[in-house]
Amino acid sequence: MTVGLIGIALVSLGMVLTPGPNMIYLISRSLTQGRRSGLISLTGVFLGFTLYLTATCLGLTAVFAYVPAAYTALKLAGAAYLLWMAWNTLRPGGISAFEARDLPVERPGRLFSMGLLTCLLNPKIAILYLSLLPQFIDPSMGHVLLQSLALGSVQIVVGTLVNGLIVLSAGALAAFLARRPVWVRVQRYVTGTILGAFAVSMATDRSKALVSA
């Protein structure tokens, strides 16, 4: 289980460092309205992660219990998803997350709800949980639901902490990267390589699910 926790933490770190809707919104909000607004928005994103995780884990437990063959299918789906993420990270072009965008000034309640909505309207998060958690679960240990919740909680903690640090340092990071574009390329290559390596590991793993309900 410890290996699984470390593995999901590393994958989560690679993913949270890959610009997506949540990161872009949080950085834009922080640059436009300040750190406090960015952190309030982050609480909404955190709730969205939690809701997705709970729903996915309950469904994942049922899938493992009644359709063991889905274990392999989910792992292959996870490999394909990671490869897609790796390609989008490494390919030339794309929008930098550290570019300020024009956003209206909003009140705390609105910031929270917009952070939540941004997270919930990103179906990739559900795919992330559904496809990645099986890779790090050991069905022979039983308690698939508890394992799923534990692993997913690691992803939420890593994602929230890293996004929080990005929110707090968004202004400084934007200025730093604007002066040093080579660092942006380094971040992309490192992140893409990590995601690609885990994708290969997933696709070549031949372990089978031994579900203990």
Kinemage of the C-alpha trace (Angstrom):
@kinemage 1
@onewidth
@group {chain A} dominant
@subgroup {mainchain}
@vectorlist {calphas} color= white
{ca met a 1} P 0.000 0.000 0.000
{ca thr a 2} L 2.896 2.332 0.772
{ca val a 3} L 4.255 1.870 -2.753
{ca gly a 4} L 0.822 2.725 -4.128
{ca leu a 5} L 0.623 5.903 -2.057
{ca ile a 6} L 4.057 7.009 -3.264
{ca gly a 7} L 3.178 6.146 -6.848
{ca ile a 8} L -0.103 8.056 -6.854
{ca ala a 9} L 1.646 11.009 -5.188
{ca leu a 10} L 4.241 11.141 -7.983
{ca val a 11} L 1.612 10.871 -10.715
{ca ser a 12} L -0.502 13.529 -8.983
{ca leu a 13} L 2.503 15.838 -8.786
{ca gly a 14} L 3.182 15.419 -12.487
{ca met a 15} L -0.448 16.086 -13.346
{ca val a 16} L -0.936 19.102 -11.111
{ca leu a 17} L 2.129 20.694 -12.716
{ca thr a 18} L 0.495 20.252 -16.130
{ca pro a 19} L -1.631 23.341 -16.899
{ca gly a 20} L -5.328 22.535 -17.014
{ca pro a 21} L -8.647 24.371 -16.477
{ca asn a 22} L -8.274 24.465 -12.679
{ca met a 23} L -4.703 25.780 -12.677
{ca ile a 24} L -5.395 28.328 -15.402
{ca tyr a 25} L -8.467 29.649 -13.559
{ca leu a 26} L -6.717 29.806 -10.176
{ca ile a 27} L -3.680 31.619 -11.577
{ca ser a 28} L -5.796 34.030 -13.590
{ca arg a 29} L -7.949 34.777 -10.548
{ca ser a 30} L -4.880 35.304 -8.367
{ca leu a 31} L -3.228 37.616 -10.883
{ca thr a 32} L -6.460 39.555 -11.393
{ca gln a 33} L -7.863 39.786 -7.849
{ca gly a 34} L -5.088 38.758 -5.448
{ca arg a 35} L -3.947 35.750 -3.426
{ca arg a 36} L -6.935 35.712 -1.066
{ca ser a 37} L -9.343 35.373 -3.988
{ca gly a 38} L -7.211 32.627 -5.470
{ca leu a 39} L -7.274 30.665 -2.200
{ca ile a 40} L -11.048 31.066 -1.858
{ca ser a 41} L -11.434 29.744 -5.391
{ca leu a 42} L -9.145 26.849 -4.464
{ca thr a 43} L -11.523 25.757 -1.690
{ca gly a 44} L -14.199 25.329 -4.350
{ca val a 45} L -11.834 23.248 -6.473
{ca phe a 46} L -11.021 21.142 -3.383
{ca leu a 47} L -14.706 20.386 -2.840
{ca gly a 48} L -15.067 19.443 -6.496
{ca phe a 49} L -12.180 16.976 -6.204
{ca thr a 50} L -13.770 15.471 -3.079
{ca leu a 51} L -17.168 15.026 -4.720
{ca tyr a 52} L -15.639 13.385 -7.790
{ca leu a 53} L -13.477 11.095 -5.650
{ca thr a 54} L -16.377 9.914 -3.477
{ca ala a 55} L -18.614 9.162 -6.451
{ca thr a 56} L -15.828 7.441 -8.367
{ca cys a 57} L -14.679 5.269 -5.451
{ca leu a 58} L -18.193 3.996 -4.772
{ca gly a 59} L -18.591 3.100 -8.444
{ca leu a 60} L -15.092 1.633 -8.653
{ca thr a 61} L -15.779 -0.731 -5.761
{ca ala a 62} L -18.917 -2.011 -7.503
{ca val a 63} L -17.051 -2.496 -10.785
{ca phe a 64} L -14.294 -4.528 -9.129
{ca ala a 65} L -16.802 -6.631 -7.185
{ca tyr a 66} L -19.052 -7.564 -10.096
{ca val a 67} L -16.884 -7.169 -13.214
{ca pro a 68} L -13.298 -8.185 -12.343
{ca ala a 69} L -12.314 -8.074 -16.034
{ca ala a 70} L -12.866 -4.313 -15.927
{ca tyr a 71} L -9.690 -4.044 -13.820
{ca thr a 72} L -7.495 -4.601 -16.877
{ca ala a 73} L -9.651 -2.393 -19.085
{ca leu a 74} L -9.406 0.482 -16.625
{ca lys a 75} L -5.647 0.149 -16.407
{ca leu a 76} L -5.351 0.302 -20.191
{ca ala a 77} L -7.641 3.323 -20.214
{ca gly a 78} L -5.384 4.902 -17.609
{ca ala a 79} L -2.323 4.249 -19.775
{ca ala a 80} L -4.022 5.863 -22.771
{ca tyr a 81} L -5.070 8.854 -20.674
{ca leu a 82} L -1.540 9.363 -19.341
{ca leu a 83} L -0.092 9.130 -22.842
{ca trp a 84} L -2.572 11.759 -23.990
{ca met a 85} L -1.566 13.999 -21.080
{ca ala a 86} L 2.122 13.434 -21.862
{ca trp a 87} L 1.618 14.356 -25.515
{ca asn a 88} L -0.292 17.520 -24.659
{ca thr a 89} L 2.479 18.480 -22.260
{ca leu a 90} L 5.356 17.869 -24.678
{ca arg a 91} L 3.876 19.104 -27.937
{ca pro a 92} L 4.982 22.574 -29.081
{ca gly a 93} L 2.659 25.507 -28.633
{ca gly a 94} L -0.246 25.726 -26.212
{ca ile a 95} L -1.331 28.389 -23.770
{ca ser a 96} L 0.799 29.278 -20.791
{ca ala a 97} L -1.039 29.052 -17.470
{ca phe a 98} L 0.869 32.098 -16.260
{ca glu a 99} L -0.703 34.530 -18.705
{ca ala a 100} L -3.081 36.966 -17.034
{ca arg a 101} L -6.661 36.896 -18.321
{ca asp a 102} L -9.361 39.501 -18.024
{ca leu a 103} L -11.707 38.398 -15.225
{ca pro a 104} L -14.335 40.478 -13.401
{ca val a 105} L -13.869 41.111 -9.667
{ca glu a 106} L -16.108 38.712 -7.712
{ca arg a 107} L -17.254 38.306 -4.095
{ca pro a 108} L -16.061 35.371 -1.894
{ca gly a 109} L -19.219 33.283 -2.366
{ca arg a 110} L -19.018 33.697 -6.109
{ca leu a 111} L -15.300 32.847 -6.093
{ca phe a 112} L -15.999 29.609 -4.208
{ca ser a 113} L -18.836 28.567 -6.504
{ca met a 114} L -16.822 29.395 -9.629
{ca gly a 115} L -13.894 27.321 -8.359
{ca leu a 116} L -16.284 24.425 -7.674
{ca leu a 117} L -17.957 24.788 -11.059
{ca thr a 118} L -14.624 24.936 -12.887
{ca cys a 119} L -13.664 21.644 -11.243
{ca leu a 120} L -17.003 19.886 -11.761
{ca leu a 121} L -17.217 20.912 -15.410
{ca asn a 122} L -13.869 19.250 -16.102
{ca pro a 123} L -14.776 15.594 -16.859
{ca lys a 124} L -11.062 14.726 -17.084
{ca ile a 125} L -10.997 14.601 -13.281
{ca ala a 126} L -13.511 11.755 -13.192
{ca ile a 127} L -11.521 9.961 -15.899
{ca leu a 128} L -8.346 10.534 -13.888
{ca tyr a 129} L -9.751 8.837 -10.782
{ca leu a 130} L -11.482 6.060 -12.671
{ca ser a 131} L -8.466 5.166 -14.787
{ca leu a 132} L -5.560 5.769 -12.403
{ca leu a 133} L -6.710 4.395 -9.064
{ca pro a 134} L -6.833 0.762 -10.285
{ca gln a 135} L -3.121 0.949 -11.105
{ca phe a 136} L -2.210 1.486 -7.452
{ca ile a 137} L -4.848 -0.668 -5.748
{ca asp a 138} L -3.904 -4.149 -4.505
{ca pro a 139} L -7.206 -6.087 -4.649
{ca ser a 140} L -5.684 -9.029 -2.725
{ca met a 141} L -5.517 -6.780 0.348
{ca gly a 142} L -9.275 -6.315 0.305
{ca his a 143} L -11.027 -3.097 1.333
{ca val a 144} L -10.998 -1.779 -2.216
{ca leu a 145} L -13.174 1.177 -1.231
{ca leu a 146} L -10.845 2.210 1.610
{ca gln a 147} L -7.795 1.814 -0.627
{ca ser a 148} L -9.472 3.925 -3.307
{ca leu a 149} L -10.357 6.671 -0.836
{ca ala a 150} L -6.845 6.668 0.642
{ca leu a 151} L -5.156 6.873 -2.746
{ca gly a 152} L -7.577 9.500 -3.996
{ca ser a 153} L -7.065 11.530 -0.834
{ca val a 154} L -3.324 11.616 -1.557
{ca gln a 155} L -4.083 13.049 -4.987
{ca ile a 156} L -6.348 15.695 -3.465
{ca val a 157} L -3.757 16.673 -0.855
{ca val a 158} L -0.963 16.919 -3.432
{ca gly a 159} L -3.163 18.830 -5.866
{ca thr a 160} L -4.430 21.243 -3.225
{ca leu a 161} L -1.009 21.938 -1.715
{ca val a 162} L 0.691 22.507 -5.070
{ca asn a 163} L -2.146 24.666 -6.380
{ca gly a 164} L -2.084 26.614 -3.115
{ca leu a 165} L 1.631 27.301 -3.518
{ca ile a 166} L 1.058 28.322 -7.132
{ca val a 167} L -1.724 30.701 -6.078
{ca leu a 168} L 0.515 32.296 -3.438
{ca ser a 169} L 3.394 32.725 -5.852
{ca ala a 170} L 1.480 33.300 -9.112
{ca gly a 171} L 2.699 36.863 -9.625
{ca ala a 172} L 6.346 36.073 -8.941
{ca leu a 173} L 6.233 32.888 -11.039
{ca ala a 174} L 4.643 34.694 -13.980
{ca ala a 175} L 7.370 37.342 -13.935
{ca phe a 176} L 10.123 34.732 -13.504
{ca leu a 177} L 8.934 32.546 -16.379
{ca ala a 178} L 8.365 35.539 -18.653
{ca arg a 179} L 12.081 36.319 -18.323
{ca arg a 180} L 13.228 32.675 -18.540
{ca pro a 181} L 11.214 30.747 -21.174
{ca val a 182} L 13.724 27.886 -21.002
{ca trp a 183} L 12.323 26.973 -17.561
{ca val a 184} L 8.864 26.570 -19.081
{ca arg a 185} L 10.273 24.063 -21.571
{ca val a 186} L 12.133 22.198 -18.804
{ca gln a 187} L 8.936 21.915 -16.745
{ca arg a 188} L 7.043 20.592 -19.768
{ca tyr a 189} L 9.679 18.005 -20.661
{ca val a 190} L 10.082 16.714 -17.099
{ca thr a 191} L 6.329 16.489 -16.538
{ca gly a 192} L 5.681 14.852 -19.910
{ca thr a 193} L 8.444 12.299 -19.339
{ca ile a 194} L 7.049 11.327 -15.925
{ca leu a 195} L 3.537 10.902 -17.302
{ca gly a 196} L 4.814 8.903 -20.279
{ca ala a 197} L 6.854 6.584 -18.036
{ca phe a 198} L 3.845 5.796 -15.873
{ca ala a 199} L 1.753 5.197 -19.002
{ca val a 200} L 4.233 2.575 -20.234
{ca ser a 201} L 4.291 0.993 -16.776
{ca met a 202} L 0.506 0.757 -16.764
{ca ala a 203} L 0.241 -0.683 -20.252
{ca thr a 204} L 2.859 -3.385 -19.633
{ca asp a 205} L 1.623 -4.452 -16.200
{ca arg a 206} L 0.011 -7.896 -16.490
{ca ser a 207} L -1.295 -8.262 -12.926
{ca lys a 208} L -4.895 -9.357 -12.551
{ca ala a 209} L -7.540 -8.207 -10.125
{ca leu a 210} L -8.297 -10.541 -7.222
{ca val a 211} L -11.271 -8.731 -5.829
{ca ser a 212} L -12.166 -9.150 -2.200
{ca ala a 213} L -15.547 -7.562 -1.644
